[in-house]
Amino acid sequence: MPAPNAVAALLARERARYGHANPASARLAAETADHWFAGTPMHWMTDWQLPFPLAVREARGARIVDVDGHVYSDFCLGDTAAMFGHSPPAVADAVAAQAARGLATMLPAVDAAWVGAELARRFGLPVWQVATTASDANRFLLRWARAVTGRSVLIVFDGCYHGAVDDAQVRLEGGQTRHAPGLLGQAGNLTASTRVVEFNDIEGLSAALAADDVAAVLCEPAMTNAGMILPDPGFHAALRALTRRHETLLVVDETHTLATGPGGYTQAFGLEPDALVIGKAIAGGLACAVYGVTATLAARMQEAWTRAGPGRTGIGTTLSGNPLQLAALRANLGQVMTDDAYATMHAQATRLAAGLRAVFARHDFEWSVTQLGARCEFRFCATTPRTARASEAATDPSLERLLHLYLLNRGIVISPFHNMLLTSPATTLDDVHALLDALDACLFELAHAGTQTP
Ligand SMILES: Cc1ncc(COP(=O)(O)O)c(C=O)c1O
């Protein structure tokens, strides 16, 4: 591992370089600071930990252009929302056309029939609903799960992130379920109704399900939010068998793993969930999410709704299912998320993963590279972690910050969250090489303890 003082020295140099190179962003950041909490329209935008936020003028395909005129190859892709490239032309055209024909009607749009049939064909579940964010879709499914099972408990895996879902803001500490660090404004005790289990821990899962009080297991099929953690062979079969045995619903959140293939991880690996959630990229980056359920679960939802009688279900939001979302879903599913697009994304990600391994080997860094479809992740440890705890142990925030900023200063954007790299259908070989060259230069400097410059 690089020496901490070498990391600190390089980071200081790169922060100064960023400051000099981005005067227009600096000016805008100063103007923006007065009227936005934390200085940005959404406070996580500070997670990039830049000296001041980078202001974006335009994002198209795999490119971002900032207000100082720098052009970036984007491997963050809106933390997955732009997985198919920024503003795919088919989606942009459909949204523009629909925008002139009505934005919010609270009635089904003409595209609803086609989109419903396509979601069923593509993802293998027959009945669907639209939400506006993946957070909402997960929340809604959780309510349905509790309503149909009459049970209150949720199981999630340690290191999970399923959006702003209160119930999932927990983690495992010393074998106990605890509120996640940093959680704000949480009035209730989440640990009363959520259990956390280590990913890949079949025994722990079995124990957590044993009391037959669990409404649902909510999981990503491969974890992506604690670095990438792949399921052990046999893990999904055991998860499905156990949830069936205990009459617990299995809800699979494909929001990030949609990068695996045109039907997500579920179709690629033959999973059999009771419900699926897909957000972020499903409508090409427009605010939209969908959730699908089996025919059996749909029938149980209908029964629960009927049983509840008149009133409000507490599920759904006014703008969900609006005509703009349906137009974007139709364009994205029909013209953008094609088999050819996935073939390109996967080919570039495979090149990227191979290139990363070569760069790390060249500089004697024993860092792992994990690829799932169009998504790659590198970690500061020799093998892909199997658990969130192992992944966390391999984290080095200062080193991550340096790598991210070093790349940004050389025209490469990667996610501010750990070391995730995503390729889109618009990502070119030049983009891949640019990233590898910049990373190579950074590791050269680190390996030589900051005594030489590239
Ligand atoms: C797996 C997963 N599910 C759900 C979400 C929530 O998505 P959104 O913030 O769009 O609601 C995220 C966000 O990162 C996610 O990673």
The ligand as an ORCA input file, in Angstrom:
! r2SCAN-3c Opt
* xyz 0 1
  C     -29.356     -0.745     -4.861
  C     -30.021      0.580     -4.712
  N     -31.351      0.638     -4.555
  C     -31.980      1.795     -4.438
  C     -31.304      2.983     -4.477
  C     -32.048      4.282     -4.329
  O     -32.108      4.967     -5.524
  P     -32.691      6.463     -5.501
  O     -31.691      7.278     -4.741
  O     -32.762      6.832     -6.939
  O     -34.010      6.416     -4.830
  C     -29.931      2.981     -4.640
  C     -29.167      4.239     -4.694
  O     -27.958      4.269     -4.806
  C     -29.268      1.749     -4.769
  O     -27.932      1.683     -4.894
*
